[in-house]
Structures are given as structure tokens and as C-alpha cells.
Amino acid sequence: MKRLHAVRWAAVVLLLAAGCGTPDVVQANQGRPIMGQLVEAGILRSLDEYADAYGWDERYPEVLLDLNRFSPDGEEFGDGNLYGLSQTGEIVGVFYNEDKVEEIPLTLEEFEAQLEDAKRDGDVPIQFGNLDRYPGIHNYETLLAQTADKDVVRDFVFARNGASFDTPEFHAAAAKLKEWADAGYFTPSFAGTSYDTAWQRFGSGEGRFLIAGTWLVADLQDALGEAVGFFPLPSETGGDPVALGGEGLPFTITQRSKHPDVAAAYIDHLTDANATVVLAETGNLPAPPVPDGVEPPGSLLKEVFASWESLQDGDGLIPYLDYVMPTAFDDVSGAIQRLLAGEDDPAAFIESVQSEYERFLEGQ
């Protein structure tokens, strides 16, 4: 899983800023909280010359490259220079227990009908633990991918084109998430249940579904074998999939690197066609397209790879909300906690995040 504790990231930023024994290559999470700060501080080197030399812009879809782009001053996100390249891809979607789910739902209505069936049978419809807070963001944005146009979500995360969190589409996702919680579709006492506990319970056979990232593929395949599958949450109409996702931690080159050309060659080696084949054959999801004829091991990975290909072909990936501003993780995750606890209604949830977003824009 790509998320690291904020304290650990702060330590990384301080180490790089100090310049004491700075490595040539570091992995720096996308978004303004980490990569944006490193770019603004002049710690990372632009990779544009290497992208041209190695053809990285042809190797990767534009939507993935944009996640690692900033203006040189760190102000603009999603445009400007390329500062990192990621080896793996990731999707936040729906894992399902094949022993309990007879047919993959093709629409959101069909999915909700299966949630109701699970509840009626005394099973947990969706295993969910929000003690660590980020699962709430993932569940909310998985619904947001179905209620909002993908470009509207991207514009908000990249803070461009006058985007706002206060829209009917963002409100609809909040209302649906609260509706699911009130209907009993989540793990009982989910607020006090950890992320690891939730997915491990799903892996032991408790529950029909789990909304989580593809970084759990190996663990869930070990736990459930051929009885676990994966699909992006379907839309209301069952059209082309749109899902939360992106890439693993990108490899970047520091400004203090004494051997940037060698560092770039190393990054190219980690992401070239041969590396993509090795990743696929060892049970990982490569960010670049997989060469024809390469088969991932296991039925679960085949479904994940098919979902990734479909999302790439349909330009259906939306980025993580907590990329948008340095305080976004605390702002959004805290607001979701209050929403699900009934302390805030959807309107108050939207207002809470929007006010922090406006404060961020004013300081830009």
C-alpha cells in the first residue's frame, strides 16, 4: 500500500532539505502534500530531458504522467515539468467473495440490491474499517467516480478551471455514502475498526464485498485463493468504468544528485518493457501497458489487469482527493468521519471541505 504515515513523510522532507547524504533517487508521493513541497523547495530535479530521451511520454498515458507534473515553483499541479515516474499502477475498486456473489453487478442499482441481500442474509455487505481514516476517503471517492464527471474531479484535485467541492455531484456522493452507512451496509462499529482488521475479516470469509486498492491483491489471493474477484464499482447506467486510482510511489531524482544521468537510466530500467513483464509475471500491476501475450498469475490478477486496461482505454482514472492541498488528508478524512458519525449532514460535509479549499486557494 502506498500511503505512509505523515510523520514518516515529514522526516523524508526534512532529510532531503538538509542535504546530508542525499540519495540520487527517492520515492516521493504524488500531490501537493509531498511532491509539491519538494518541488517548491527546489529539492527535486525536472525529468523532462530524460522523458524526451527515453520516450517516457510514449510509454505512459498522459493521465498518469500528469500526476507527477508541477510547475517549477510548485504552484501548479498536473501541468508543467515531469518530476517522477512510477513503476506500478493501482485501482481502488470492489473485491468480492465469489462463493457468495453469483453475478458481478453491472449497474450501481444491481450492486446496491446485492448489498441489501447480504444484509438480509445476516452477512456484512461491505467490510469497512475507518479507524485509519483514509478508507473513508477511498469509499467516498469510489462513489464520487459514479456521481461526478471525471474531468470535474480532476479539475478539483489539480485546483484548476475554477473547480469547486461545492457541487451537486460531490454532494450526491456524500449523501450516498451516508445512506449506505445508515442502511447498515458497512461493518458494524466501522469507526473503531482498523483497515487491516477489515480486509483480514474479508479474507477470512466474512462479508460479500470490500472496497480497497489493488495493493491488497497478493494478501487477498493468499487468503481466499480462487474465491476472490475484483471489479470497478459500476455506474448507474453500466457505462465505461470510472474509478479512483493512479500509480505507486514515483521515482524522482534529487537536485543534489552527482550522477543524474545514471539515476535516470536506473529509473528507465525500472519502468521499461522488460520490467513491465517481470512485474506482471510476479503478481504486480505495472503502470505502463503490458506487452501482448503476458499473462498475470491467478484469476484475481486477470480481473485486475482487465480492469486496468479498460480504465486506461476509456481514460477512466480519477486521482486521490488528498493530493489537492497540503492539509487535504486531515481536512477530508475528518469531514468524512463527522459525516458518517452523524455529526454533520452532507451539506455540512461539503461546506467543511470547501472552506479549507478556498483558504488554500487564497494562500496560493
N, C-alpha and C positions, 0 to 999 in steps of 0.2 A: 504494500500500500504506500502511496506516495506521500501522504501527509506526515510531516514531522512536527513535534511539539514546538510551540512558538519560542520557548526558551532556547531550544537547540538551534533554531534558525537565527535567533539573536546572537548566539555565540559564534555562528558561522560568519555573520555580517561583521562582527567586531574583529574576528581574526583576520578577515580579508582586509578590513580597513587599516588594521595595524601594520600589515605588510610584513609580518615576521614569518619567514619561511613560507611565503605564499606559494601554493602549488600552481602549476601551469594550467591544469584543468580542474574545474569544480562543477558540481551539480547544484544549480540554483533554481528553486521552484518558480514557475511562471507567475506572472501577475505583479501588481504594484507592491504588495507587501514584502516581496523578496527581490526578484529580479529588478523591479523598478527602482528600488532603493540602491541596489548595487550599480545600476547604470547611472543613476543620478549622482552617485558619489565618485564616478569615474573609475570604478574598480574592474568593470568588465570591458573586454575588447570587442569591437564590432567584427562580425564574421563575414561581412558582405563579400570581401575579396576572395575568401575561401569558398563561399557559396557559389560564386561565379566559376572558380577554378575547378571545383569538384562536381558542379551541376546539382547542388542540393535543392535548388528551386524546381528542378525537374523530378527529383526523387520523391519530394514530399508534396502533398496537396497544400494549396495556399492557406486554407483554414488552420492547418497545423503550424505552418511557419509563422502566421500572424500571432500566435500565442507567445512567440519568442521575439517579437519585434517591439522596439521602443525608439522614440526619438532620442538623440544623443544626450539631451538634458533629463531624460526620464519622464517628461511631462506627458507625452502621447504614448498610449499603449495600443498595440495592434497594428501599428504603422511605423515606418522608419527603418532603422538598421536591424539586422538579424543578430541576436546575441547568444543564441543557444540552439542546440539540435538534440532532439530526443530519440531514444532508441526504441522505446515501446509505446504502444497505444493503450488506451483504456476507455471502457464504456461503463456507465452506471445504468444498469438495466434490471431485469427481473430474472432471478434464479427460481426455478420451480422444481418441485418433487414429482418426478414422472410416475411414481407409484400412486399419487393422489390426484394428479391433473391429467385427465384423459385427452383433452384437446387444448392446444395453445390458443388463447383468446385472440381474435383478430381485430376487435374493437375495444375501446375503453368500457363500453357498456357490457360486453361479454366478460371482461376482466372483473368488473365490479359484481357481476352476477356470481362469478366463482368465489369472490370474497364472501358474499352472503351465504353461499353454500357451505363454505368452510366454517363460518361462524355457526350456522345451524347444526352442523355435524359435531360441534364442540371442539374443533381444531382451531389453531391460531391462523388466521388468514395471511397476515404478513408479519414475519419475525422482524422486530424493530427494537433497537436499544439506543436511546439518545443521551445516555449519560455523558458520552464524549462530545456531544453537541453537533459534530459535523454530519452524522447520519440524517439529522433533521433537514439540513441544507440539501443533502442529496435527494431525500424523498420529496421535498418541496419542488426542487428544480426538475425532477423527473416528471412531475405533474405540469410544471411550467412549460416543459417542452411540448406538451399537448394543448395548452391553452393559449400560448403566445406564438406569434410568428418568430421563427428562428433569428431573423435579422434584427428584430426588436430586442431580443435577449442579448445578442452580440453587441448591439449598439450600447445597451446599458453597461455591460461588462467593460467595454472599451471606452465608455464615457464619451460618446461622440453623437453627432446628429441630433443634439437636443434631447437625448433619451431621458426617460424618467422611470422610476419604480412605481409611480402612482398612475397606473393604467388599469383598465378593466381586466386585461388579460392576466396581469400579475395578481390582481385581487381575486380573480376566479381560481387561480391555483391555490391561493391561501385558503379560500373558502372550501375547496375540495379536500385539501389536507385536513382541515378541521373537521369536515364532515366524516372523513374516514376514521379519525380518532374518536369522534363522538359515537360512531356506529359500532365501535369495538373491533375494528379491522386490524388493529395493531396489538403487539404483545402486551398483556396486562402489566401495569407498572413499568411501561417503557421508559419513563423519565429516569428511573433509577436502575435501568438495565444497561450494561455496557455493550458496546459494539461487538466485542469478541464473544460475549455470552450469547448475544442474539444469533450470530451466524453459526456458532457452535451448536446451539439448540436446533437450528435448521439442519445442520449437518448430521445431527443425531436422529433426524426423522420427525421432529416437532415442527408443524406448520406447513402451509402449502407453498408460500412464496417468501422471497427475501429480496428487497431492493438494495443492491450493493454494486460495487465495482468489480471489474474483471480481474483485479489483483487477487481476488479470493478463489479463482478458478482451481488452482492446484490443491488448496485446502479442501474445497468442497468436493472435488473429484476424488480425493483420498477418502473422504468421509462417506460419500454416497455412491461412489462408483458410477455405473451407467444409469443410475436413477435420478441424476440431476441434469437439468437442461437450462437454457438461457434464451431470453428474447428481449428486445427493447419494448418498453411499455407502448401498447398500440394507441393510436389516436382515436378520436370519436368516430372518424369515418373509415379508419383502417387504411389510410393512405401511406405514402412513403414514410419510413420511420424517422423520427427526430429524437435525439437522446442527449443527455448530459454526458460529456466525455472530453477526451483530448489526448494528452500524452503523459508519459512518465517524466521524471525529473530530467531537464535538458542538461547536456554537457556544454559548459561555457569555458572561455579562455580568459584568464586574468590579464589586466594591463601590465602587471609586473612580470609576466612570463618572459623568460630569456630565450625561449625556443617556441614562439607561436606557430611557426610553420610545422614543426614536429607535432605540436599539440593538435593542430588542425588535421594533420594526416592521421593521428590517432582517433580523432572523432569520426573522420571519414571511414576508417577501418571498422569502427564500432557500429556503423549505420549503413554499410554498403550492402550489395545484394547477397554476398556470402554470409554476412552477419544476420541478415533477414532470414535466410534459410535456416541457420543454426538456431535462431530464436524460435522460429516456428516449430522446428522438429523437437525442440526441448520443452515445449509446452508454454511458450510465451507468445504474446500478441505483438508483432512488430508494428511500429508506426508506419513505415513505408509499405507499399503494396507487396504482397508475397508473390514471388515468381510462379508461373503456371506449373502445375504438377507437384507442388509441395503440399503434403497433407499433414495437418497437425494431429498429434496422437489423441485419441479419445473422442467420443461423441459430443461431449460438452464443448471442447475446444472447436470442433467443427461448427457448432451453432454460433459460438462467439466470433469465429472468423467470418462466417456468413453474415452476421450482423454488422461487423466492422466494414466489410465490403459494401454492403447495402447502404450504410450510413455515409461512406465515402462517395459512392456513386451518386447518391442523392443530396450530397452536401448537407447532411443532417445532424452534424455535431454542434452543440452549443457549449460554451465554456463555463467554468465554475464561477458562481456569483462572488465568491470571496476573493477573486482576482481584482475586483473593481477598485478598491482603495485600501490603504494600509490597515484600517480598522475594520474592514468588512467582515472578517470571520466572527469577531465578537459581536458586531452590530447585528448581523443577520441571524447567527445561531442563537443569540439571546432573545431576539424578537420571535423566533420560531418556538423557543421554549415557552415564552409567555403565551403565545397563540395556542399551543397545544395544551397548556395548563388551564386555559380558560381565563387567564388574567387579561388578555387583550382579545378583541374580536378582529376579524380580518382587516377592517378599516384601520384600526389602531396599529396593527402589524405593519401595514403598508406605510402609514404615516411615520412610524418609528424609523424604518429603513430609509425612507425618502428624506427625512430631515437630516440624517447623517450624511447621505449622499450630497445633498445641497450644501452642507457645511464643507464637505471635501471639495466640491467644485469651486466654492468661494475662495478656498485657500490655494487653488491652483494658479 
